[in-house]
Amino acid sequence: MNIEILRIGQRVLRDDRVTTHVALVARAFGASKIYMNEINPDIRDTINQINTTWGGKFEIEFITDWKNVINSKKNTSKIIHLTMYGENINEIQNDIQKEKEVLIVVGAEKVPRDAYDKADYNVSIGNQPHSEISALAILLDRIQNGVQFEKKFENSKRVIIPSKNGKNVI
């Protein structure tokens, strides 16, 4: 499954760190790309440094209009909108697992109604207020059945060797 993320919105000050973490989770949990608007360009530098040190080709693309991204992906990808008002992940994860290409929409603030209407799946990870970072991580894990953790990141300068005790980094 090819997975891309669309981050909609940015709350000034608070969201630089949250948006960076959305990108880090997306990268570590198997997505290939994230589209972002209204963000601090330093986030791209952070992710590029992570790619340089830890490997991989995760991409960030800055956009001006999130609707254009959804419209351009509509014919090739299923659009998944993360929202606490959507269908429970337990009920639809099997359907999503069958998809070949997905674009996951992650909002920062109140998401416009258009995002709900354009989505093929409006998915909730529980129906209580929670972090979009945790919701993205859970969704990515559920739709990939944990295989994302077997991925090898190419061209890494550092690799962690799992260890029961201590830290083993080469």
C-alpha positions in Angstrom: 0.0 0.0 0.0 1.3 3.4 -0.9 0.4 6.0 1.8 0.6 9.8 1.7 -0.5 12.3 4.3 -2.2 15.6 3.9 -1.9 18.0 6.9 -4.6 20.7 6.8 -4.1 23.9 8.8 -1.6 25.1 11.4 -2.3 26.8 14.7 0.4 29.4 15.1 3.1 28.6 17.8 1.5 25.4 19.2 1.5 23.4 16.0 5.1 23.6 14.8 6.0 20.8 17.2 2.8 18.9 16.6 3.1 19.1 12.9 6.7 17.9 13.1 5.5 15.0 15.1 2.8 14.2 12.6 5.5 14.1 9.9 7.8 12.0 12.1 5.0 9.4 12.8 4.1 9.4 9.1 7.7 8.7 8.1 8.4 6.0 10.8 5.0 4.3 10.3 5.4 3.8 6.5 4.1 6.8 4.6 6.1 8.1 1.7 5.1 11.7 1.7 3.3 14.5 3.5 1.7 17.6 2.0 1.5 20.6 4.3 0.2 24.2 4.2 0.7 27.1 6.6 3.7 25.7 8.2 7.2 26.7 9.4 9.7 25.7 6.6 12.1 24.6 9.4 10.0 21.4 9.6 11.4 20.4 6.2 14.9 20.9 7.5 14.2 18.7 10.5 12.7 15.9 8.4 15.6 16.1 5.9 18.1 15.8 8.7 16.2 12.7 10.0 16.3 11.2 6.5 20.1 11.9 6.3 20.8 10.3 9.7 18.3 7.5 9.8 17.8 6.8 6.1 14.8 6.8 3.8 13.3 9.1 1.2 10.3 10.5 3.0 9.2 13.7 1.3 7.5 16.9 2.4 5.7 19.1 -0.2 4.5 22.5 0.7 1.1 23.3 -0.8 -1.2 26.4 -0.9 -4.6 24.7 -1.3 -5.4 21.3 0.3 -8.4 20.9 -2.0 -6.1 20.7 -5.0 -4.2 17.8 -3.4 -7.4 15.9 -2.7 -8.8 16.6 -6.2 -5.6 15.4 -7.8 -5.5 12.2 -5.8 -9.2 11.4 -6.1 -8.9 9.1 -9.2 -5.9 7.2 -7.9 -6.2 7.1 -4.1 -8.8 6.5 -1.5 -9.1 9.6 0.7 -9.2 8.8 4.5 -10.1 11.6 6.8 -9.2 11.2 10.5 -11.9 12.6 12.6 -13.4 11.7 16.0 -16.8 11.9 14.4 -16.2 9.2 11.8 -16.7 5.4 11.5 -14.9 3.4 14.2 -11.6 2.0 12.9 -12.6 -1.4 14.2 -15.4 -1.5 11.8 -13.6 -0.4 8.6 -9.9 -1.2 9.0 -10.3 -4.4 6.9 -11.8 -2.5 4.0 -9.0 0.1 4.1 -6.4 -2.6 4.2 -7.5 -3.7 0.7 -6.7 -0.3 -0.8 -3.6 0.1 -2.9 -3.2 3.9 -2.6 -4.4 6.1 0.2 -4.2 9.8 1.2 -4.8 10.4 4.9 -6.1 13.8 5.8 -5.0 15.0 9.3 -6.4 18.3 10.5 -4.9 20.8 12.9 -8.0 22.7 13.8 -11.6 22.6 12.9 -11.6 20.9 9.5 -13.8 22.3 6.8 -16.9 20.4 5.8 -15.5 19.8 2.3 -12.9 17.4 3.8 -15.7 15.2 5.2 -17.6 15.3 1.9 -14.5 14.6 -0.3 -13.3 11.6 1.9 -14.0 8.0 0.9 -13.6 7.1 4.6 -14.2 9.3 7.6 -12.4 7.3 10.3 -12.4 7.7 14.1 -9.9 6.4 16.5 -12.3 6.6 19.4 -15.0 9.3 19.8 -13.3 11.4 22.4 -11.0 14.4 22.0 -7.4 13.1 21.4 -4.2 13.9 19.6 -4.0 13.8 15.8 -0.5 12.3 16.3 -1.8 9.3 18.2 -4.7 8.9 15.8 -2.4 8.8 12.8 -0.1 6.3 14.5 -3.0 4.0 15.3 -4.5 4.2 11.9 -1.2 3.5 10.2 -0.5 0.5 12.4 -4.0 -0.9 11.9 -4.1 -0.7 8.2 -0.6 -2.2 7.8 -0.8 -4.9 10.5 2.6 -3.9 11.9 4.6 -4.7 8.8 5.8 -1.0 8.6 8.1 -1.9 11.5 10.0 -4.4 9.3 10.8 -1.7 6.7 14.6 -1.0 6.2 15.4 2.6 5.6 18.0 3.0 2.8 21.2 5.0 3.1 21.1 5.5 6.9 24.1 6.7 8.8 22.7 5.2 12.0 20.8 2.0 12.6 19.4 0.8 15.9 19.9 -2.8 16.7 17.0 -3.9 18.9 18.2 -5.0 22.3 16.6 -6.3 25.5 18.9 -4.1 27.6 20.8 -0.9 26.7 21.3 0.9 23.5 22.9 -0.6 20.4 23.4 1.9 17.6 25.7 1.4 14.7 
